[in-house]
């Protein structure tokens, strides 16, 4: 347990860290993160300005100028709107599937080993191989969401399984002594205990969902960030390529930050 220890009459007691020390530690972390990000941008600018990596690495200022050009706002807005729609749809479906399968396997232990193997097999299939299958089974518009859902499913499934097993043995024994059924124990003990782990899984699976949606767009989606990347690569439009990648990274970091706040709220409430 973190904190300051002191001896009183030969006994050792723990003093929790003060609010000021927590604020200072958080400010220190933010400062280091900001410094690292600024250093990365400076390095990007230097490499591009002096062409240390050739013409394929433009300076950051050129990428930002291209990205912020008012004449291209409509292009980027249509692309990010399509990608976000696919990402959210795949994210929601994959998360629900992961939670549902983990919950079913927990309430019916006979299914646990089979569901674990099924999830592992699905996760081991490369996304690039799943794209053509989804293209045939559903449609090219829904393929990005389908690929994204596979990325989310495994992460949430593993997080849910880990969270369901996090309830203390004392509480498990108490529910057994009270004669609670496995379903009641799941709803009133294991599921609340699993909320922080589920929140962590949701946070970690968002970038994977966005990557899956972009990969899925390569199989014939009408629009999206993935389409911009493919077109830029084929036509050697370097500024467009880096602008699309930078835009995807910014969107991913934004939603990752929101989900981090959700995760912290879940830990404060359920831990």
N, C-alpha and C positions, 0 to 999 in steps of 0.2 A: 504494500500500500504506500503510495507516495505521500510525502509529508515530512515534517520535522519531528524528530523524536527527542524527548527529554525525560530525565529520570526524576521521579518524585518518591522519596523514601524507599529507594531501591527498586521501584517499579518503573517500567518503561511505558510511556503513553505516546500516542501518535497525534500530531496536530495537523489537520488538513491544510493544504496550501491555501493561502489567502486569495481573495478575489483579485487583488492587485498583481500578485505573481502570475495568476492565470492570464490576465490581460497582457502583462509584459511578455509572457511566453508566446501568446498568440500574435502579438505585434511583431515579435522577433521572427516568427515563422513567415508572416506575411511579407516582412521586409526582405527576407532572404529569397522568397519566391518571386517577388517583384524584381529584385536585383538579377536573379537568374534569367527571368523572361526578358528583361532589358538587355542583358548581355547577349542572349540569343538573337534578338533583333539587330543589335549592333553588328554581330558577327555575320548575320545574313546580309546586311547592307554592304559590309566591307567585301565579302566574297563576290557579291553581284556587281558592285561598282568597279572593282579591279578585274573582273572576269576570271577569278581564280579557278572557277569550275567550268569555264567556257560560256557559250551563249545560252545554254540551257538553264542557267541560274541567274535570273534577273535580280537587280537590287530591290530591296523592300519598297523603296519610294515609287519605283515604276509599277510594282504590283498594286500598291494602294491607289495610285493614280488611275490605273485601269479599273480597279474594283469600284472606286467612288465616282467614276464618270457618270454623270446623270443620264447620258444616252444609253447606258447599259444597265440601268437600274431595273427596268422591266424584265430584261433577260434573266438577271440573277434572282429577282423576286419570283418569277415563274418557276425557275429551277429549284430554288430552296423550298418553295411551297409544295411542289410535287414530292420532293425527297422527304420532307417532314411528314406529309400525309402517309406515305408508305412506311416510314420509320415508326410513327405512332401506332399505326394499325398492326404492324408486325410485333412491336413492343408489347402492346396490350394482349394480343393473342398468345404470344410466347410466354408471357408472364402468367396468364391465366392457366395455360396448359401445364406449366411447370408446377404451379401451386396445386392444381387439381390432381396431377399424378402423384406428387409427393404426399398429399393428404390421403388419397385413396390407398397408397401403399402403406401408410402408417396405420390407418384404421383396419386394414386387411393385411397383416404381416406376411401372409402366404405370397403376396404379390411383390414384396419388397425386393427380393433378389432379381426377379424378372424385370421390374421397372428400372432398377439400377443398370442392368445390362442394356436395356432398350435405350435409355438416355445416353449411355456411353457410346453405343453404336451410332445413334443419330448425330451425336457431337463429333464423331470421328470422320464423318463424310465431309469432304471439302465442299465449301460453298460453291465453287466454280462447277462442281459436278451436280449440285442440286438445282442450279438455275435452269438447265434444259428440261429437267423433270417437272418443275413448277410451270414452266412455259407451256408444256403439253397438258398438264392436269388442270390448271386454272386459266390464266390469261396473261398476256404480257404486261398489262397494267397492274395485275396483282402479284406478279412474280417478285418485285422488290420487297413487298411486305412479307411474302412467304419465306424468302431467304432470311430476312431480318428476324422473323419469329423463331427460326431454328437457332440462331445465335443467342437469343434471349432465353429460350426454353431451358437449356442445360444449366446456365448460370443460376437461374431462379430455382430450378429443381434441386441443385446441390445446396444452395443457401437454405432452402426450405427444410430439407432433410437435416441439415446441421442445426437449424434453429429448433426443430421439433425435439431433438435430443438434448437440448440445453437446459431443460427443466431440472431442478435439483432433485436428488434422490429422496430427500426428506419430504418434499411435496408429493413425489410419486408414491411414497409409502403412505402418506396421509390419505391420498385419494383411494388407494387400495384398501386401507383400513375402513374407510367410509363406504366401501362397496360401490364406488363409481364405475360405470361401464367405460369401455374404451372410448366410445364416442363422446361421452360427457368429459372424460379426462382430456380428450383431444381439444374440445371446444373451450373448456374452462381453464386448462393448465398449459398444455403444449402449444396451442395456437397463439395465445398471448405471449408466451415465452419466445416464440419464433419470430415475432414482429420485427425486432431489431435486425435479425439475420436476413429476413425478407427485404427490409429496407436497404441493407447493404447489397444484396443481390440485384435489386432494382437499380441502384446507383451504378454498379459495375457493368450491368448489361446494356445501359443506354448507348455508350460508344460502340459496343458490338452490334447493336441494332442499326445504328447509323451506317456503319461499315457494310453490314449485310444488305441494307437498302441500296446503297451506292453500287455494290457488286451486282445486285439483282437488276439494276437499271441497264446494265451492259447487255442484257439479253433481249433488247428491243423495246424498252419502255419509251413512250412518246416524249417525255421530258424528265429533267432532274439533273442534279449535280453530276451524277455518273455519266449522263449523256454529254454534258459540257466537257468533262475530262476526256472522254473518248474522242470527241470532235477536235479538241485542242491538240491531242496527241497526233491524230491523223493529219492535221493541217499545220502542225508545228507552230501553233499559236501559244507561245511560251507564257505571255502575260495572262492569257485566258486560263491556261492550265493552272498556274500558281494562284490565280485569283479564286478559282473554283475550290482548290484544295484549302486555301486559307479561309474561305467562307465556311466550308464544311467543318474545319477545325474550330472556328469561332462559335458556330452553332452548337457543336458537341460540347465544348467547354461551358457554354452558358447553361445548357440543360443539366450537365453534370454537376454544376454548382448548385442548381435548384434541388436536385436529388440529394446532394450532400446535406443541405439544410433539412430535408425531410428525414434523412437517416439520423441526424443528430437529435431531432425532435423525437424520433422513435426510441432512441437510446435513453433520452431523459425520461420518457414516459414509462417505458417498460423495463428498465433496468434499475 
